[in-house]
Amino acid sequence: MLSVTQERGVIPKLKQDVMKKMIEQGVRIDNRGLNDYRELSIRVNVVKTADGSSLVSLGNTKVMAGVKVEVGKPFEDTPDEGALIVNLEIAPTASPDIEPGPPDENAIEIARVVDRAIRHSGFLDFKSLSIVTGKHAWFLWVDIYVLNHDGNLVDASTIAAVAALMNTALPKVELDPAGNILKIDRSARSPLRLNTDKLPLTITYVKIGNFLLVDPTREEEDLSDGVYITGIAGGNVVAIQKVTGAFTKDEINNIISNSVNQYVKLRNLIMNAMANPQTDLKL
C-alpha cells in the first residue's frame, strides 16, 4: 500500500484571499454554492478480474474500488456471519505530494471510516455470507484505489465501495453431507443480499472561517480550519468522525442536519446511476 500522508498545499496568499471573500458571499471558486456537491459519475464492472467493481469521479477526484470474494473461516464471535475488509491505496501519480511508502494512520483511517459506515448501516446482510456456521463464510475484500486526489477522498471512496458491492455476485458453492466444500462454481452467481433502503454514505464538511462547505476540493481542504464527516444510512446517523479543528455545538447540529438532506440527494443520484449503469470502460 502507499501512504496518504500529505502536507497542506501552498496556496498563494492572493488566491486564499479571493477564496475566502467568495465564500463570505456564498460562492466557491469553482462557482458552486456552499452546500453543493461536485458532479458525480459512476461506472460499474470496470475491472473484469474482480467480483464487483466501480470507478467514481467526484469532480476531479477519481477513485476505483474492486471487490474480491473468498471463502474463509468465520470469526469465533460471529460464527454465522461473513466478513468485510476495506483497504485503501493511493497512487503516487494521484497528487504531486504523494510519495510511495507503507500505509500510515491517514490511509488506515480513511479505510476505517468507509468500513464503519458500511458495517453499521444494515446495508450488507453479514449472515447471508455464511456458508456453513462455524466452518465456512464469504469474506469480502474491498480494495479502494485513489487515482486522482482533488479533495474529499472519504465520500468518493464510500461511494466507490458501495457501488462496487452493489454489482458484486457470489459464486455457487457445492457441499458434501458433512459441510465440506466440494466445488466453487464461479460461472453460477447470485447477487449480494443488500438493503438499499439503508445504503450507507459519508458526507464531508469543512470549516473555513465561520462558514461550512460540503464536498471540499483539495485547495479548500488545505485552507480549512476543520473537517467533520458524518456517516448516514437510511436517514440515520451511523458514524461521526471529527478529523481536525474545533466546532461549536450549533455548527455540529447544522452539519448533521445538512448532511441528512445531502444524503437524500446523493442516494437518489447513486440509485439512478446503478439503475442505468455505465459499463463501457474495462480495465
C-alpha atoms as one frame of an Amber mdcrd trajectory, in Angstrom:
protein
   0.000   0.000   0.000   1.010   3.602  -0.390   0.995   6.425   2.061  -1.715
   9.075   2.011   0.199  11.302   4.379   0.100  14.776   2.962   1.212  18.201
   3.951  -1.066  21.106   3.264  -0.580  22.521  -0.183   0.774  26.009  -0.558
  -1.982  28.315  -1.798  -0.796  31.784  -2.874  -1.918  34.472  -0.436  -3.858
  36.334  -3.134  -5.806  33.182  -4.041  -6.533  32.499  -0.370  -7.989  35.987
  -0.016 -10.098  35.561  -3.149 -11.391  32.161  -1.979 -12.310  33.478   1.464
 -14.020  36.586   0.075 -16.072  34.483  -2.341 -17.065  32.099   0.467 -18.273
  35.048   2.521 -20.591  35.820  -0.421 -21.852  32.220  -0.545 -19.922  31.225
  -3.681 -16.883  28.996  -4.092 -14.027  29.424  -6.502 -15.499  26.716  -8.779
 -18.848  28.593  -8.736 -20.613  26.085  -6.506 -22.746  27.085  -3.577 -21.514
  26.192  -0.098 -23.919  23.225   0.067 -23.368  21.893  -3.449 -21.562  18.678
  -4.378 -19.431  18.468  -7.473 -20.639  16.464 -10.463 -20.787  12.739  -9.706
 -20.123  10.000 -12.261 -20.263   6.249 -11.541 -19.191   3.365 -13.760 -19.507
  -0.282 -12.699 -17.914  -3.593 -13.703 -14.800  -1.736 -14.809 -12.353  -4.428
 -13.623 -13.033  -7.724 -15.373 -10.940  -9.761 -12.892 -12.888  -8.501  -9.848
 -16.134  -9.919  -8.466 -17.518  -6.375  -8.357 -16.010  -3.003  -9.222 -16.674
   0.672  -9.790 -14.994   3.857 -10.923 -16.232   7.064  -9.295 -15.480  10.627
 -10.345 -16.427  13.358  -7.894 -15.354  16.483  -9.688 -11.673  15.827 -10.434
 -11.308  13.284  -7.632 -11.237   9.793  -9.114 -11.479   6.600  -7.068 -11.735
   2.977  -8.164 -12.973   0.131  -5.972 -12.733  -3.601  -6.561 -14.309  -6.436
  -4.583 -12.832  -9.932  -4.354 -14.759 -12.686  -2.588 -13.026 -15.570  -0.842
 -14.119 -18.407   1.414 -12.694 -18.211   4.924 -13.338 -19.467   8.437 -15.800
 -17.237  10.325 -14.600 -15.330  13.346 -15.298 -17.072  16.648 -17.577 -14.307
  17.942 -19.669 -14.326  14.716 -19.719 -17.967  13.608 -22.791 -17.476  11.402
 -21.567 -14.357   9.577 -19.138 -13.457   6.841 -16.700 -10.558   6.941 -15.902
  -7.252   5.251 -12.341  -5.958   4.925 -11.717  -2.491   3.454  -8.275  -1.340
   2.316  -7.208   1.882   0.612  -4.239   2.724  -1.573  -3.301   5.949  -3.288
  -1.184   6.103  -6.405   1.870   8.396  -6.294   0.580   9.874  -9.559  -2.673
  10.911  -7.859  -1.075  14.059  -6.463   2.334  15.746  -6.717   2.934  15.500
  -2.950   2.128  11.800  -2.542   5.174   9.582  -2.096   5.407   5.766  -2.155
   5.646   4.186   1.247   3.910   1.988   3.799   0.376   2.838   4.912   0.173
   5.488   7.602  -2.590   6.446  10.011  -4.336   8.615   7.394  -4.693   5.749
   4.887  -5.864   3.411   7.617  -8.322   5.996   8.946  -9.981   6.588   5.573
 -10.474   2.835   5.158 -11.858   2.603   8.699 -14.354   5.417   8.138 -15.627
   3.732   4.958 -15.711   0.346   6.688 -17.585   1.757   9.692 -20.233   3.467
   7.564 -20.955   0.221   5.692 -20.681  -2.100   8.696 -23.064  -0.143  10.959
 -25.625   0.716   8.277 -27.572  -2.519   7.895 -26.884  -2.307   4.147 -24.989
  -5.599   3.985 -26.541  -8.764   5.444 -23.497 -10.403   7.046 -25.467 -13.544
   7.967 -26.229 -14.129   4.291 -22.462 -14.525   3.779 -22.413 -17.647   5.954
 -21.943 -20.939   4.077 -21.650 -23.385   6.981 -21.916 -21.998  10.521 -18.548
 -22.043  12.238 -16.791 -23.552   9.203 -17.142 -21.523   6.008 -18.216 -17.991
   5.149 -17.646 -15.439   2.423 -15.056 -12.750   3.077 -15.479  -9.562   1.043
 -12.223  -7.736   0.339 -12.914  -4.180  -0.797  -9.795  -2.564  -2.237 -10.025
   1.162  -2.924  -7.535   2.913  -5.203  -7.268   6.687  -5.394  -6.332   7.593
  -8.959  -6.586  11.394  -8.676  -6.778  13.383  -5.448  -8.633  16.678  -5.671
 -10.233  16.567  -2.241 -12.911  14.664  -0.322 -11.396  11.206  -0.608 -13.683
   9.797   2.086 -17.004  10.498   0.336 -15.676   9.401  -3.057 -14.246   6.212
  -1.527 -17.505   5.378   0.248 -19.499   5.821  -2.951 -16.999   3.678  -4.875
 -17.102   0.898  -2.256 -20.912   0.888  -2.122 -21.250   0.885  -5.919 -18.763
  -1.992  -6.207 -20.678  -4.023  -3.608 -23.934  -3.357  -5.457 -22.632  -5.187
  -8.528 -20.835  -7.970  -6.653 -22.122 -11.527  -7.058 -21.193 -14.609  -5.019
 -20.206 -17.869  -6.736 -22.228 -21.028  -6.145 -20.799 -23.379  -3.503 -21.358
 -27.134  -3.557 -21.059 -29.000  -0.228 -20.831 -32.620   0.796 -23.133 -34.020
   3.530 -20.523 -33.156   6.195 -20.454 -29.494   5.171 -17.121 -29.626   3.385
 -16.706 -27.635   0.183 -16.669 -29.813  -2.927 -16.677 -27.090  -5.569 -16.861
 -23.320  -6.025 -18.585 -22.573  -9.322 -17.736 -19.035 -10.452 -19.843 -19.389
 -13.582 -23.043 -19.511 -11.469 -23.512 -16.499  -9.229 -26.077 -14.745  -7.055
 -26.046 -11.041  -6.069 -25.137  -9.956  -2.565 -28.101  -9.566  -0.234 -28.232
  -5.792   0.241 -30.790  -3.437   1.757 -30.614  -0.358  -0.448 -33.045   1.469
   1.858 -30.069   1.595   4.228 -27.472   2.486   1.607 -24.516   3.992   3.523
 -22.833   7.261   2.575 -20.436   9.679   4.198 -20.929  13.437   4.000 -17.833
  15.588   4.496 -17.915  19.229   5.569 -15.011  21.601   6.098 -14.975  24.788
   8.120 -13.354  27.878   6.605 -13.625  30.847   8.924 -17.232  30.856  10.109
 -18.569  29.017   7.057 -19.303  25.323   6.421 -18.682  23.803   2.971 -19.675
  20.342   1.762 -17.547  18.210  -0.587 -14.308  20.220  -0.332 -11.754  20.368
  -3.117  -8.103  19.808  -2.265  -7.488  23.563  -2.064 -10.476  24.022   0.247
  -9.155  21.247   2.478  -5.779  22.993   2.571  -7.484  26.258   3.510  -9.850
  24.729   6.069  -9.889  25.142   9.837 -11.554  21.781  10.433 -13.044  18.660
   8.822 -16.188  16.839  10.013 -17.546  13.610   8.493 -20.986  12.112   9.098
 -21.891   8.553   8.099 -25.586   8.182   7.233 -27.743   5.233   6.216 -31.452
   5.473   5.507 -31.650   8.885   7.131 -29.988   7.716  10.364 -26.551   8.791
  11.562 -24.398   5.659  11.896 -20.919   7.177  12.307 -19.293  10.512  13.126
 -15.663  11.485  12.633 -14.141  14.849  13.531 -10.862  14.782  11.655  -9.389
  18.164  12.585 -10.385  21.514  14.054 -12.905  22.709  16.614 -16.655  23.003
  16.016 -19.329  24.652  18.115 -22.468  22.771  19.136 -24.507  24.847  16.666
 -22.046  24.078  13.846 -22.246  20.346  14.583 -26.048  20.455  14.628 -26.025
  22.317  11.301 -23.592  19.816   9.774 -25.675  16.818  10.828 -28.939  18.400
   9.684 -27.451  19.423   6.334 -25.813  16.007   5.939 -29.153  14.228   6.259
 -30.504  16.422   3.440 -27.378  15.839   1.344 -27.767  12.091   1.872 -31.195
  12.036   0.216 -29.892  13.810  -2.888 -26.740  11.697  -3.138 -28.595   8.430
  -2.623 -31.014   9.315  -5.429 -28.109  10.060  -7.763 -26.438   6.757  -6.910
 -29.615   4.686  -7.269 -30.309   6.287 -10.663 -26.744   5.604 -11.772 -26.976
   1.972 -10.663 -30.336   1.528 -12.406 -28.729   2.677 -15.682 -25.081   1.706
 -15.189 -22.233   2.810 -17.425 -20.054  -0.200 -18.150 -18.160   0.813 -21.280
 -14.761   1.007 -19.532 -12.903  -2.234 -18.859  -9.563  -2.418 -17.041
